[in-house]
């Protein structure tokens, strides 16, 4: 079986940006294997994805969707193009740019599922919002449900294009495209 | 009279947010203005009232690319105020941490920000599709810099292991030795990078720069040295404010800086360090520079990519030297008692000299902090570069001209976020 990594991205000191790290804690408690946490620095993301046959990536999002909304994207292999902010600032060399480089270098895992959880507040030192906490729990539940299939097969499992798959107890359309923080 | 305005609304591949407006009259560039609109961040005010022990962690937050520089200038200035000096293995560890930051920052700039200009790509991701091996090599070298940062600093961004007087934890000898093989491989790769970038097609130009950097009697400067210039200045850090001043210009939220005696803008950063310290580079780095054909002084700003690659060779060479001779210190830090005082320090951030001054109260709280980042110091000179160099490209189509303007700014790897702190370009051709 190829290596399957769960990469949880976020900054624990920036409010709901910590939601990826919260998902990591929930998955660890549930016994999920090979969880890597990082603040989103491009080198660390590329390192985590190195030689992985499959990956699940979790991060916060700020798109205007209701806080706590969980969205799922299939971005593995040559998948759909990623919207990059690359070029504005090397301070902004984050997850999307790292995934862009990984794909350009042919190092994107064949199966890569991105879960993003809409945040409410990203203020320095702020605690995780209740909405993001509910989103984290929902994302962890969805990941645990999907993990065995992802580990078994590198074949795409669900539809592509960022379908909304859950938000706490709410399900509804996403109002606009998301920006990965 | 014909006139033209060239406007870059969002200057790409620089750090931070700002714009650029260039005015051309009768085929001559008459003005170039960096319009920096990133909001000021008030770090100096944030420091006031905080304990001196908090300064390294607060200062680290000024920049995600060069946090070590901010930490190092802070700890050295505070130690100066408290009358202590860190020596021996702790001093070596500080130099090693700085090596990590230079490797990481220079390889990011060389490969992802500057190299696309020479190979004709919009950005690093686009370039990576056609030049996989080049980008892989650059990222591999950068990774070693990250590893140093993680081992010495506790993590690769915003290190948490630096304190006034030393470190919270000193690494074990075995931990440093484990880096050796990867450093040696990265050094071989960095030499390949010097040879590769030396083959780029560079605009033929030379500027009469006033170079300013640190100079240390026996080392290529990271943490310590006197402030020297190519015009004969030679002062300790405590005389910085007597010789340099920051001032506000309406178009920028970042302060500019100038020398108090003389009107010419001055340059800090790799070109200045290199010109003023060539003989202090390791023999291997000097040899790499000679092979690359840049001599002991490089005044062509477009060739700064070669100098960054040479400095990366030096940083890896120096890291290997430090790792080989490292002996664990008796304690990870020296004991320090608070007292009232004023302290001064300048260290060499990847993009240039960074000055800090702190005034401490008797209880060790910070009463005043002054921070002069390298990009503040270079803003005037970047505008002069644009005025001097862009004239040669005015025949180019608008998009190509805009690209040359951006490249001319990127030559100096400005960190607008640090100095305030993106670039929008407006060229007024009338």
Interface residues (C-beta under 8 A of the other chain):
Chain A: X39 X41 X43 X44 X46 X47 X84 X86 X87 X88 X89 X90 X91 X93 X97 X100 X101 X104 X105 X106
Chain B: X10 X12 X13 X14 X15 X16 X17 X63 X64 X65 X104 X108 X109 X112 X113 X122 X123 X124 X125 X126 X128 X129 X132 X135 X136 X139 X142 X143 X146 X156 X157 X417 X422
